[in-house]
């Protein structure tokens, strides 16, 4: 009989439609509801198609999403059950082809279907989409757990592991991943412990969903209307167009300030009204906290921490942070804390000097008082402009999006020997502004494909920038990689080209680094292809590595082109960008180290979260924490995202990526032949090997040694 979530899903869909079958066992007063399997097929439901590219123009979320995904879940779970039965036969040889490849074939249809739907949820959200997501997400989670909680499959994989001599490096990584994931999902548990683990995982899913929902609700609720032109006098046109009631007349109010990152961050930098900044800052720091008990995440934080601790103890770890390290390159909490302590030593003195300098700068320009958290972004921007003549509005004129894209593709061609060709019309898209590209090798071989959704659509598209897998490489299923790259650049207005801020260009390079690792993988199995199975503290290496190229003169010549004159960015402006990169680097480092440390503390200690927040803040931050500050209530990454007991991963990856880029600097950035040679080595290691090799070994194959923090400290002038 199907699990309760599936039953509930179909009962809500089909009760009253004659499709819900009822069997009554009167002797025991036991009624069983047996939902009929959906009759959807790839021919009748475009979301289920696996050939070609997703049929976005034909997908009707209300009609196709729930039944299509549910059907794929049923097929997957049935297939796993058949495989379990087969592998339980001791006479069946336990080979990679008999054990792992069938799982790959079963996983491909459900993954493709789910990835397509998930992308739509992010970029074309609606009430129907949200309702469908609530129904199908638990089914997907349940299917994943079933795969890793199968005892017959686990035993068969362990047999494979014992025969390591007959496995390739990539195959061994698949096998080891399967064993570890299965252990962490409680496959070795029995009886009540197994029941309790499933209950913990179910509760965690519910609490994480509640956390996300409360943060989103709190974010969406806040609006502050500005009427005074003095409040917006310093704001760039791109921001004014975004927040003006009439985007065609950005100079005319009113202007609506929200907590969406694309609005909140620049408003904190450009709004000259301190009272407005303070109010917006408080609203952001207090999201989903005690201000509104209906969406208060305080108890949810505690519940998530308790459930994760129980999960860790069930599978043999002292706490969740220790369990997290089992899937990380760092390997232990001690190694993480050592990195944090080392970087702190180099940064805290610099941070104190930077804040003192900023206070003096603000006082000299008429600020009367002590800098608070809501003052720092505003005066920091002004100081940076004073020191380096960085004018964001002026910089934007040099970065028309189309030219930036072409320059990025040219750089990747030079470094990695690939060609990215526009292929609009070759695949269906969900919005007319979406672009489509094919990626080719030097010999003309088609390697992969990429969707680019470049512009902001606040009413339906998630804020920020990100990369998602549409389809992973799988030689078993004859599938090439497909990726989604999403940005939120302000769309072109009145026939003018879309211009990017330098921050947006940096974000594009960052996300394209993620995309490259997915698109250029050489691993034949989806479980280790692209970003799959890359240890989480190494996931950001390729993305952060790509950001470094923005400070290379040759690359800047590729991507910059003044919208009116066609001139590339002047050398002096590039030099100032390089200097500005280090502006308040100590302050920024200390804040990131605080977030990394508080994350580890939360998953090793039992204290109330607010006490942990205050104690850890005092060890790292110079600004006094406001007594009402509850920023952890909206810290989605560590409570409902991918970074619980892993937020340090950003700094770990940044440290490694700086070391990687230093190999290009040692070759000489002006020596493009040598740069090209190092670029090919980077492709052959980090991009090709992906999750098929431990990142420590990948680094050694590229660099010839273990990583060091020296390059990062040198880049930021913290050494």
C-alpha positions in Angstrom: 0.0 0.0 0.0 1.3 3.5 -0.8 2.5 5.8 1.9 0.3 8.4 3.5 1.6 11.4 1.6 0.9 9.8 -1.7 -2.6 8.7 -0.5 -3.4 12.2 0.7 -2.1 13.7 -2.5 -4.4 11.6 -4.7 -7.3 11.8 -2.4 -7.3 15.5 -2.7 -7.0 15.2 -6.5 -9.5 12.5 -7.3 -12.0 12.2 -4.5 -15.3 12.9 -6.2 -14.0 11.9 -9.6 -14.6 8.2 -9.3 -10.9 7.4 -9.3 -10.5 6.6 -5.6 -11.1 2.9 -4.8 -12.3 1.9 -1.4 -12.0 -1.6 0.1 -13.8 -2.3 3.3 -12.8 -5.1 5.7 -16.0 -5.2 7.9 -14.8 -7.9 10.2 -12.0 -5.7 11.5 -13.6 -2.4 10.8 -10.5 -1.6 8.7 -10.9 0.6 5.6 -8.1 0.9 3.1 -8.1 3.6 0.5 -6.2 2.5 -2.6 -5.5 5.3 -5.0 -5.5 4.4 -8.6 -2.2 4.9 -10.4 -2.4 8.0 -12.6 -2.8 7.1 -16.3 -0.5 9.9 -17.4 2.1 9.0 -19.9 4.8 11.0 -21.7 2.4 11.2 -24.7 -0.3 12.8 -22.5 1.8 14.6 -20.0 4.7 16.7 -21.4 6.3 17.0 -17.9 7.1 13.3 -18.1 9.0 13.4 -21.4 12.6 12.4 -21.3 13.5 12.8 -25.0 14.9 16.1 -26.2 14.4 19.3 -24.1 11.5 20.1 -21.7 8.3 21.0 -23.5 7.7 24.2 -21.6 5.1 25.6 -23.9 2.9 22.5 -23.3 3.2 22.1 -19.6 0.1 23.1 -17.6 1.1 23.0 -14.0 -2.4 22.6 -12.7 -3.0 19.7 -15.1 0.3 18.0 -15.3 2.5 18.6 -12.3 1.1 16.5 -9.5 0.0 13.5 -11.5 3.1 13.5 -13.6 5.6 13.6 -10.8 3.5 11.2 -8.7 3.5 8.7 -11.6 7.3 9.0 -11.9 7.6 8.4 -8.1 5.5 5.3 -8.4 7.5 4.0 -11.3 10.8 4.7 -9.4 9.7 3.1 -6.2 8.3 0.0 -8.0 11.5 -0.3 -9.9 13.5 -0.1 -6.7 11.3 -2.8 -5.2 11.9 -5.1 -8.2 15.7 -4.4 -8.0 15.6 -5.3 -4.3 14.0 -8.6 -5.0 16.5 -9.4 -7.7 19.5 -8.5 -5.6 18.2 -10.6 -2.7 19.0 -13.6 -4.8 22.5 -14.8 -3.8 23.0 -16.3 -7.3 22.8 -12.9 -9.0 26.4 -11.5 -9.4 26.9 -8.2 -7.7 28.5 -6.2 -10.4 28.4 -2.4 -11.1 26.3 -3.2 -14.1 23.8 -5.2 -12.1 23.6 -3.0 -9.1 24.3 0.7 -9.8 23.4 1.0 -13.5 19.8 -0.1 -12.9 19.4 2.6 -10.3 20.8 5.2 -12.7 18.2 4.1 -15.3 15.4 4.3 -12.7 16.6 7.7 -11.4 16.8 9.4 -14.8 13.1 9.9 -15.6 12.1 11.1 -12.1 15.1 13.4 -11.9 14.4 15.0 -15.3 10.7 15.4 -14.4 11.5 16.9 -11.0 14.2 19.2 -12.2 11.9 20.6 -14.9 9.1 21.3 -12.4 11.5 22.7 -9.8 12.9 25.2 -12.3 9.4 26.3 -13.2 8.6 26.8 -9.5 11.6 29.2 -9.2 11.1 31.2 -12.4 7.3 31.0 -13.1 5.8 30.7 -9.7 2.1 30.9 -9.1 -0.5 29.8 -6.6 -1.1 26.6 -8.6 2.7 26.0 -8.6 3.0 26.5 -4.8 0.1 24.2 -4.1 1.6 21.5 -6.4 5.0 21.9 -4.8 3.5 21.3 -1.3 2.0 18.0 -2.6 4.9 16.6 -4.6 8.0 17.6 -2.6 7.3 15.1 0.2 6.9 12.4 -2.4 10.3 13.2 -4.0 12.0 13.2 -0.5 10.3 9.9 0.3 11.5 8.3 -3.0 15.1 9.5 -2.3 15.0 8.0 1.2 13.7 4.7 -0.1 16.7 4.4 -2.4 19.2 4.9 0.4 17.3 2.9 3.0 17.2 -0.3 0.9 18.9 -3.1 2.8 19.3 -5.5 -0.2 20.8 -2.7 -2.4 23.0 -1.6 0.5 24.4 -5.1 1.0 24.9 -5.5 -2.7 26.8 -2.2 -2.9 29.0 -3.2 0.0 29.9 -6.4 -1.9 30.9 -4.1 -4.8 33.1 -2.0 -2.4 35.0 -5.1 -1.3 35.9 -5.7 -5.0 37.6 -2.3 -5.5 40.2 -3.6 -7.9 37.4 -4.1 -10.5 36.1 -0.5 -10.1 37.2 2.6 -11.9 37.9 5.7 -9.9 34.5 7.2 -10.8 32.7 3.9 -10.0 34.4 3.6 -6.6 33.2 7.2 -5.8 29.7 6.2 -6.8 29.9 3.1 -4.5 31.4 5.0 -1.6 28.8 7.8 -1.9 26.0 5.2 -1.9 27.4 3.5 1.2 27.8 6.8 3.1 24.4 8.2 2.1 22.7 4.9 3.1 24.4 4.9 6.5 23.4 8.5 7.1 19.8 7.7 6.2 19.8 4.9 8.7 20.0 1.8 6.5 21.8 -0.1 9.3 19.1 0.7 11.9 16.4 -1.8 12.8 13.2 -1.9 14.7 12.3 1.2 16.7 15.5 3.1 15.7 14.6 2.8 12.0 11.1 4.0 12.7 12.4 6.9 14.8 14.9 7.9 12.0 12.1 8.0 9.4 10.1 10.1 11.9 13.0 12.4 12.4 13.5 12.9 8.7 9.8 13.5 8.1 9.7 16.1 10.9 12.9 17.8 9.6 11.3 18.1 6.2 8.2 19.8 7.7 10.2 22.1 10.0 12.5 23.2 7.1 9.5 23.9 4.9 7.9 25.9 7.7 11.1 27.9 8.3 11.4 28.8 4.6 7.7 29.7 4.4 7.9 32.0 7.4 11.0 33.8 6.1 9.4 34.3 2.7 6.1 35.5 4.3 8.0 38.0 6.5 10.1 39.2 3.5 7.0 39.7 1.4 5.0 41.5 4.0 7.3 44.4 4.5 7.0 47.6 2.4 8.1 51.1 3.2 6.9 53.8 0.9 9.2 56.8 0.2 7.8 60.1 -0.9 10.6 62.5 -0.3 13.0 62.9 -3.2 15.8 63.7 -0.7 15.7 60.0 0.4 16.5 58.7 -3.1 18.7 61.5 -4.3 21.8 59.2 -4.4 20.2 56.1 -5.8 21.2 54.9 -9.3 18.6 54.9 -12.1 18.5 51.1 -12.2 17.4 50.9 -8.6 14.9 53.7 -9.0 13.3 52.0 -12.0 13.0 48.9 -9.9 11.3 50.5 -6.9 9.4 53.4 -8.5 5.6 53.1 -8.7 6.0 53.9 -12.4 9.2 52.3 -13.8 9.0 54.5 -16.9 9.3 57.6 -14.7 11.8 56.5 -12.0 12.4 60.1 -10.8 8.8 60.5 -9.9 7.6 58.8 -6.6 6.4 57.1 -4.7 9.1 54.5 -4.3 8.5 51.1 -2.6 11.3 49.6 -0.5 11.1 45.9 0.2 13.3 43.3 1.8 14.0 41.5 -1.4 17.9 41.3 -1.7 17.9 43.1 -5.0 16.2 46.1 -3.2 17.3 45.8 0.4 21.1 45.8 -0.2 21.3 48.8 -2.5 18.8 50.8 -0.4 21.1 50.3 2.6 24.0 51.6 0.6 22.3 54.6 -1.2 19.4 55.8 1.0 20.5 59.1 2.6 17.7 59.1 5.2 19.2 57.4 8.3 15.7 56.8 9.9 14.6 54.9 6.8 17.8 52.8 6.8 17.3 52.0 10.5 13.7 50.9 10.0 14.5 48.8 6.9 17.5 47.2 8.7 15.4 46.3 11.8 12.7 44.8 9.6 15.3 42.7 7.8 17.0 41.5 11.1 13.7 40.8 12.7 12.2 38.7 9.9 10.3 35.7 11.1 11.0 36.4 14.8 9.0 37.4 17.8 7.4 40.4 16.0 4.7 38.1 14.7 4.1 34.9 16.5 2.3 33.3 13.6 5.5 33.3 11.6 8.0 33.2 14.4 10.9 30.8 13.6 12.4 30.8 17.1 10.8 27.4 18.1 11.4 26.1 14.7 15.1 26.7 15.0 15.2 24.7 18.2 13.1 21.9 16.7 15.5 21.7 13.7 18.5 21.6 15.9 17.0 18.9 18.1 15.9 16.7 15.2 19.4 17.0 13.6 21.1 16.1 16.8 18.8 13.0 17.1 19.5 12.1 13.5 23.3 12.3 14.1 23.1 10.2 17.3 21.1 7.5 15.6 23.8 6.9 13.1 26.7 7.1 15.6 27.8 10.7 15.8 28.1 12.9 18.9 26.3 15.8 17.2 25.2 17.1 13.8 28.3 19.1 13.1 30.4 15.9 13.4 27.9 14.1 11.1 28.2 17.0 8.6 31.9 16.6 8.4 31.5 13.0 7.1 30.5 14.5 3.7 33.0 17.4 3.7 36.5 17.9 2.4 37.5 19.4 5.8 36.9 16.1 7.5 36.5 17.3 11.0 35.1 20.1 13.1 38.6 20.7 14.5 39.9 21.4 11.0 37.1 23.9 10.4 37.7 25.7 13.7 41.4 25.8 12.9 40.8 27.5 9.6 38.4 30.0 11.3 41.0 30.8 14.0 43.8 31.2 11.5 41.9 33.6 9.4 40.6 35.5 12.5 44.2 36.2 13.6 44.9 37.9 10.3 41.7 39.8 10.1 40.5 41.2 13.5 43.2 43.9 13.8 42.5 45.0 10.2 38.7 45.0 10.9 39.2 47.3 13.9 41.3 49.8 11.9 38.7 49.8 9.1 35.8 50.6 11.3 37.8 53.3 13.1 38.7 54.8 9.7 35.1 54.6 8.6 33.9 56.4 11.7 36.4 59.2 11.2 35.4 59.5 7.6 31.7 59.8 8.5 32.4 62.3 11.2 34.4 64.5 8.9 31.4 64.7 6.5 28.9 65.8 9.1 27.8 62.5 10.7 27.2 63.1 14.4 27.2 59.9 16.4 28.5 56.4 16.6 28.2 54.2 13.5 25.5 51.5 13.8 24.9 48.5 11.6 22.5 50.4 9.4 25.1 53.1 8.9 28.0 51.0 7.8 26.8 50.1 4.2 26.0 53.7 3.5 29.2 55.3 4.7 31.2 52.4 3.4 30.0 53.2 -0.2 30.8 56.8 0.2 34.3 56.1 1.6 35.0 53.6 -1.2 34.0 56.3 -3.8 36.2 58.8 -2.1 39.2 56.5 -2.0 38.9 54.8 -5.4 36.4 57.0 -7.4 34.2 54.0 -7.8 30.9 55.2 -9.2 28.5 52.3 -9.7 26.3 54.2 -12.1 29.3 55.1 -14.3 30.6 51.6 -14.1 27.3 50.2 -15.4 27.8 52.0 -18.7 30.7 49.7 -19.5 28.8 46.5 -19.0 26.0 46.0 -21.5 24.8 42.4 -20.8 25.1 41.1 -24.3 28.8 42.2 -24.5 29.5 40.8 -21.1 28.1 37.5 -22.1 30.1 37.4 -25.3 33.3 38.3 -23.4 32.6 35.6 -20.8 32.2 33.0 -23.6 35.4 34.2 -25.2 37.3 33.8 -22.0 36.0 30.3 -21.5 36.9 29.4 -25.1 40.5 30.6 -24.4 40.8 28.8 -21.0 38.9 25.6 -21.6 38.8 25.2 -25.4 35.0 25.3 -25.7 32.6 27.3 -27.9 29.3 28.6 -26.5 26.9 29.2 -29.4 23.5 30.8 -29.2 20.7 28.4 -30.2 17.5 30.4 -29.5 14.6 28.5 -30.9 16.2 25.1 -30.5 14.4 24.5 -27.2 11.1 25.7 -25.8 11.4 28.4 -23.1 9.1 29.6 -20.3 9.5 33.3 -21.0 10.3 35.2 -24.2 13.5 36.7 -22.6 15.0 33.3 -21.9 18.1 32.4 -24.0 19.4 29.0 -25.0 22.9 28.0 -25.8 24.8 24.9 -26.9 28.4 24.1 -25.7 30.9 22.5 -28.1 34.3 21.1 -27.7 37.3 22.1 -29.9 36.6 19.4 -32.4 32.9 20.5 -32.8 31.5 17.8 -30.5 28.3 18.9 -28.7 29.0 18.6 -25.0 26.0 20.2 -23.2 23.3 22.9 -23.3 22.4 25.9 -21.2 19.3 28.0 -20.5 19.9 31.6 -19.4 17.0 33.5 -17.8 18.7 36.9 -17.4 16.1 39.4 -16.2 14.1 40.1 -13.0 10.4 39.3 -12.9 9.5 40.1 -9.3 5.9 38.7 -9.4 6.9 35.2 -10.5 10.7 34.7 -10.3 12.8 34.0 -7.2 15.2 36.8 -6.3 19.0 36.3 -6.6 21.1 34.3 -9.0 21.6 30.5 -9.2 22.4 27.5 -11.3 20.2 24.4 -11.3 20.7 21.0 -13.1 18.2 20.3 -15.8 19.7 17.0 -16.6 23.0 15.4 -15.5 25.4 13.6 -17.7 24.7 9.9 -17.8 26.4 7.6 -20.3 24.2 4.8 -19.1 21.1 6.8 -20.2 22.8 8.4 -23.2 22.1 11.9 -21.6 24.3 15.0 -22.0 24.2 17.8 -19.4 21.6 20.5 -19.3 21.8 23.5 -17.0 19.7 26.5 -15.9 21.5 29.8 -15.2 19.2 32.4 -13.6 20.0 36.0 -12.9 17.9 39.0 -11.9 19.3 41.9 -13.9 17.0 44.8 -14.5 15.4 44.3 -18.0 16.1 46.8 -20.8 13.8 49.8 -20.9 12.6 51.9 -23.8 14.9 50.1 -26.3 18.1 50.7 -24.3 20.3 47.6 -23.8 20.3 46.0 -20.4 23.2 47.2 -18.3 24.8 45.3 -15.5 26.3 46.6 -12.3 29.8 45.4 -11.5 28.3 43.3 -8.7 25.9 41.7 -11.2 28.8 40.9 -13.6 30.7 39.3 -10.7 27.6 37.3 -9.8 27.3 36.1 -13.4 30.9 34.9 -13.5 30.4 33.2 -10.2 27.3 31.3 -11.3 28.8 30.5 -14.7 31.6 28.8 -12.8 29.0 26.5 -11.3 27.5 25.9 -14.7 30.9 25.0 -16.2 31.4 22.3 -13.7 28.1 20.8 -14.7 28.4 21.4 -18.4 32.0 20.2 -18.9 32.0 17.1 -16.6 33.7 14.0 -18.0 32.1 11.6 -15.5 29.8 9.0 -17.0 27.5 8.5 -14.0 25.0 11.1 -12.9 25.8 10.4 -9.2 29.2 11.9 -9.6 28.8 14.1 -12.7 29.0 17.8 -12.5 28.2 19.2 -9.1 26.9 15.8 -7.9 28.9 14.3 -5.0 31.4 17.3 -4.9 32.0 17.7 -1.1 30.0 20.7 0.0 32.9 22.8 1.2 34.5 22.4 -2.3 31.3 23.2 -4.3 32.2 26.9 -4.5 35.7 26.5 -5.8 35.0 26.8 -9.5 32.5 29.6 -9.1 34.7 31.7 -6.9 37.7 31.0 -9.1 35.8 32.6 -12.1 35.3 35.8 -10.1 39.1 36.4 -10.1 39.2 36.9 -13.8 37.3 40.2 -13.5 40.5 41.8 -12.2 42.5 40.6 -15.2 43.2 43.3 -17.7 42.8 41.0 -20.8 39.5 39.7 -19.5 38.2 43.2 -18.8 39.0 44.0 -22.4 36.8 41.1 -23.4 33.7 42.0 -21.3 33.7 45.8 -21.1 32.3 48.1 -23.8 30.9 51.5 -23.1 27.2 51.6 -24.1 27.7 55.0 -26.0 31.4 55.1 -27.0 32.3 51.4 -27.3 35.4 52.0 -25.2 36.7 49.3 -22.9 37.1 50.1 -19.2 40.0 52.5 -18.7 43.1 51.0 -16.9 42.8 53.5 -14.0 39.2 52.3 -13.3 40.4 48.7 -13.3 43.2 49.5 -10.9 40.7 51.2 -8.6 38.4 48.2 -8.8 41.3 46.0 -7.7 42.0 48.4 -4.8 38.3 48.6 -3.9 38.2 44.8 -3.8 40.2 45.0 -0.6 38.2 47.8 1.0 37.1 46.7 4.4 38.2 43.1 3.7 39.0 42.6 7.3 35.5 43.6 8.4 33.9 41.3 5.8 36.2 38.4 6.7 35.2 38.7 10.4 31.5 38.7 9.6 31.8 35.6 7.4 33.9 33.9 10.1 31.2 34.8 12.7 28.5 33.2 10.5 30.7 30.1 10.0 31.4 29.9 13.7 27.9 30.4 14.9 26.7 27.7 12.5 29.1 25.2 14.0 28.2 26.3 17.5 24.5 25.9 16.9 25.0 22.3 15.8 27.4 21.3 18.6 25.9 23.1 21.6 22.5 22.7 23.3 22.1 26.3 24.5 19.1 28.4 23.3 19.9 29.7 19.9 19.8 33.4 20.9 22.3 32.9 23.7 24.6 31.2 21.1 24.1 34.0 18.7 25.0 36.7 21.2 28.1 34.9 22.6 29.5 34.1 19.2 28.9 37.6 17.9 30.8 39.1 20.8 33.9 37.0 19.9 34.0 38.2 16.3 32.2 41.4 15.7 33.2 44.9 16.9 29.8 46.5 16.5 27.6 45.8 19.5 24.7 43.5 18.6 21.3 45.2 19.1 19.2 43.6 21.8 16.4 43.0 19.4 18.6 41.5 16.6 17.2 38.1 15.7 19.0 37.6 12.3 19.2 33.8 12.8 15.5 33.5 12.5 15.9 34.2 8.7 19.2 32.4 8.2 17.7 30.0 5.7 21.0 28.5 4.5 21.8 26.7 7.8 18.3 25.9 8.9 16.4 25.1 5.8 19.0 25.2 3.0 22.1 23.3 2.1 24.6 24.6 4.7 23.7 23.3 8.1 27.1 23.0 10.0 28.6 23.8 6.6 28.5 27.6 6.2 32.3 27.7 6.6 32.3 26.1 3.1 32.2 29.6 1.5 35.5 30.6 3.1 37.0 27.1 2.6 36.2 27.3 -1.1 37.4 30.9 -1.4 40.7 29.9 0.2 41.1 27.1 -2.3 40.0 29.1 -5.3 42.5 31.9 -4.5 45.2 29.2 -4.4 44.0 27.9 -7.8 44.0 31.3 -9.4 47.5 31.9 -8.1 48.7 29.2 -10.5 47.6 31.4 -13.4 49.3 34.4 -11.8 52.5 32.4 -11.5 52.3 31.5 -15.2 51.9 35.2 -16.0 48.5 36.6 -16.9 50.0 38.5 -19.8 51.4 35.3 -21.2 48.2 34.0 -22.7 49.8 30.8 -24.1 50.7 29.8 -20.6 47.3 30.9 -19.3 45.7 28.7 -21.8 47.9 25.7 -20.8 47.0 26.2 -17.1 43.3 26.6 -18.1 43.3 23.2 -19.9 44.8 21.7 -16.7 42.0 23.3 -14.7 39.4 21.8 -17.1 41.1 18.3 -16.9 41.0 18.4 -13.2 38.3 20.5 -11.5 35.8 20.5 -14.4 36.4 17.1 -15.8 36.7 15.1 -12.6 33.7 16.8 -10.9 32.4 14.6 -8.1 34.3 11.5 -9.4 37.4 12.3 -7.4 37.9 13.6 -3.9 38.5 17.4 -4.1 41.7 17.2 -2.1 43.1 14.8 -4.7 41.7 17.0 -7.5 43.5 20.0 -6.0 46.8 18.1 -5.8 46.5 16.9 -9.4 46.1 20.6 -10.5 48.5 22.3 -8.1 50.9 19.5 -7.2 50.5 20.2 -3.5 47.9 20.7 -0.7 46.0 24.0 -0.5 47.3 27.0 1.5 45.5 30.2 2.7 48.5 32.3 1.7 47.1 33.3 -1.7 43.7 34.5 -0.2 45.5 36.5 2.5 47.7 38.1 -0.1 44.8 38.9 -2.5 42.9 40.7 0.3 46.1 42.2 1.8 45.4 40.5 5.1 48.8 38.9 5.4 
